[in-house]
Amino acid sequence: MKIILLSGGSGTRLWPLSNDSRAKQFLQVLKNEETGELESMLQRVYRQLLQVVKHEDIIIASNKVQIDMIRKQIGDIPVVLEPERRDTFPAIALATSYLYSELGVLSNEVVGVVSVDAFVDVAFYKKVMQLEALVHDGGAQLGLLGIKPTYNSSKYGYLIPKTWNGNMMVVESFKEKPSEEEAQKLIDFAAYWNSGVFAFPISLIIEKLEQLNMPLDFSVLQQQFMSLPKNSFDYEVVENLKNTIALTYDGYWKDLGTWNTLTEEMSQQVIGNGGMSNDCDNTHIINELDLPVKVLGISNAVVSVSADGILVSDKPSSSKMKDMLHEGLFSRPMYEERRWGWYRVVDFTKTASQEVLTKRLFIEAGKNLSYQFHQYRSEVWTVISGEAMFILNGELKKVLPGDVLKIPVGAKHALIAIEDTEIIEVQMGEFLVEDDIVRLTYDWQEIDNKVM
C-alpha cells in the first residue's frame, strides 16, 4: 500500500512558533523515545511509518513554502507540491494523480492517507495497513479508521455505525463536529471519532476527476489545480459513497492542534532560555530567543516566545488563538528553517524611497545556498563567524569573519559553508518580498561546474 502523508497546514493555533512557512508539524518540541532528542510531529510520524511501510512507498502532500522544512527534517522523499492551499480533497487528488501518472501505480492498488499531526503509537499505523486488505478484498469503496471516543468532544467528526462484524464497522452516516450534547448521544449509539485516515483504490479518485472533467496527468492537473473544488475530502468524496467500512482503534490517539494538547505530550516544561518558580504547576515555556523568560506563580499556562511574537495564555484559552489572528500577522515570517540552516529577521525599515531588511543567517557546515539572483533588491553580507566559499558572477573566493560581500541587483551568487557560518544580510530595494529569488540550481557540484 502506498501512503500519502498530508503535511500542508499552517497551524495558526500554535502561533507564535508556527507561521505561514513553519507550520505546527515542524516544531521540534516532542521527545524521541529512542534517542531522547527533541523531534517534530513530522519526524515522529515519519519515523513511526517506517516501521510498517517502506521508504519508497511514502509520499508527502504539501505546499511550496514548506519544502525546505520537509527536506531539512526528513531528507529526500517525494513531495507533491500544491500550488496553493485548497483543503484536503485537492491535495489528495493531486497526490493520487502523481502516484498514478508519474509513478505508474495501478488503478486497483490501495492508497492510504494519514495526517501529520496525530500523536499515536506505532500500533495505530499497523491498523492503517490492515485497511488495504479490507478495501482490496472486501470490495468496499473506502476504508476508514475510527477512534474509540474518550469524551463527548465537539472538535471531531463521528462515524455512525450501521452494522458490526467484530471490530469492523459498516458506516451508516457521518456527523461533523456536533455539539457536546449531540456528541454524547452519538457515543451512546456506539459512534466513533473519525481519525481522518482514508484508504481507497486509486480508481476512486480517477473516477472522481473524470466526473469533474479534470485531467488525470499529474503535470496538467497541477497546472489546473485552482479549478479543483476547494473542499475537504470528507465532504467532496466520503459522504457521497454508499459502501464505506471502518476498522476501530481503541489505543492512544490525540490531535496535537493547540498549545493545550501539545504541551500535554511535551517531556520538558522549559525549552530554551527560561525558568519558573516552584509554585508554577502545569506551566510550559517555549522560548526561541536569547532573551531570558521568567514565570512566577502562574499555573496551567503556556508562554511561547519567538521572533514572530509572544504568547501568554492559560491553557484552555489557547485554543482561541486562531480567532485572534488578524489579517497580515503572517505577512512576513520572522523565522524560517531551510534545508541549509535557518534565518531570523533582525530589523525591517521602510522609507519613502526604499525598504531595508536585516537578517541573521546560519548555514550549516557542508550545506549551501542556491545559485541565484534577485530582480528587485541588492544585498550586503557581513560574515560574522565560520568559513565559506562564495561565488559572485562566476568568481569563486574564500570568505572569513569580517569580510563584507556586496551583491548588486541581478548578480548571480551562491555560498557553501566549510564550517558552520553566520552572516548578517542587509537587503535593500524599492520593495522587498521573499519570492524575489530566481534559483538557477541547488546542487553545489553543478554550481562549481558553471564557475569552472
Stockholm file with secondary structure:
# STOCKHOLM 1.0

chainA/1-452         MKIILLSGGSGTRLWPLSNDSRAKQFLQVLKNEETGELESMLQRVYRQLLQVVKHEDIIIASNKVQIDMIRKQIGDIPVVLEPERRDTFPAIALATSYLYSELGVLSNEVVGVVSVDAFVDVAFYKKVMQLEALVHDGGAQLGLLGIKPTYNSSKYGYLIPKTWNGNMMVVESFKEKPSEEEAQKLIDFAAYWNSGVFAFPISLIIEKLEQLNMPLDFSVLQQQFMSLPKNSFDYEVVENLKNTIALTYDGYWKDLGTWNTLTEEMSQQVIGNGGMSNDCDNTHIINELDLPVKVLGISNAVVSVSADGILVSDKPSSSKMKDMLHEGLFSRPMYEERRWGWYRVVDFTKTASQEVLTKRLFIEAGKNLSYQFHQYRSEVWTVISGEAMFILNGELKKVLPGDVLKIPVGAKHALIAIEDTEIIEVQMGEFLVEDDIVRLTYDWQEIDNKVM
#=GR chainA/1-452 SS CEEEEECCCCCGGGTTTCCSSSCGGGCCCEECTTTCCEECHHHHHHHHHTTTSCGGGEEEEEEGGGHHHHHHHHCSCCEEEESSCCCHHHHHHHHHHIIIIISCCCTTSEEEEEETTEEECHHHHHHHHHHHHHHHHHCCSEEEEEECCSSCCSSSEEEEEEEEETTEEEEEEEEESCCHHHHHHHHHTTCEEEEEEEEEEHHHHHHHHHHTTCCSSHHHHHHTGGGSCCCCHHHHTGGGCSCEEEEEECSCEEECCSHHHHHHTCSCSEESSEEECTTCCSCEEEECSSSCEEECSCCSEEEEEETTEEEEEEGGGGGGHHHHCCTTTTSSCSEEEETTEEEEEEEEEECSSCEEEEEEEEECTTCBCCEEECSSEEEEEEEEESCEEEEETTEEEEECTTCEEEECTTCCEEEEESSCEEEEEEEEESSCCTTCCEEEESCHHHHHHHHC
#=GC SS_cons         CEEEEECCCCCGGGTTTCCSSSCGGGCCCEECTTTCCEECHHHHHHHHHTTTSCGGGEEEEEEGGGHHHHHHHHCSCCEEEESSCCCHHHHHHHHHHIIIIISCCCTTSEEEEEETTEEECHHHHHHHHHHHHHHHHHCCSEEEEEECCSSCCSSSEEEEEEEEETTEEEEEEEEESCCHHHHHHHHHTTCEEEEEEEEEEHHHHHHHHHHTTCCSSHHHHHHTGGGSCCCCHHHHTGGGCSCEEEEEECSCEEECCSHHHHHHTCSCSEESSEEECTTCCSCEEEECSSSCEEECSCCSEEEEEETTEEEEEEGGGGGGHHHHCCTTTTSSCSEEEETTEEEEEEEEEECSSCEEEEEEEEECTTCBCCEEECSSEEEEEEEEESCEEEEETTEEEEECTTCEEEECTTCCEEEEESSCEEEEEEEEESSCCTTCCEEEESCHHHHHHHHC
//
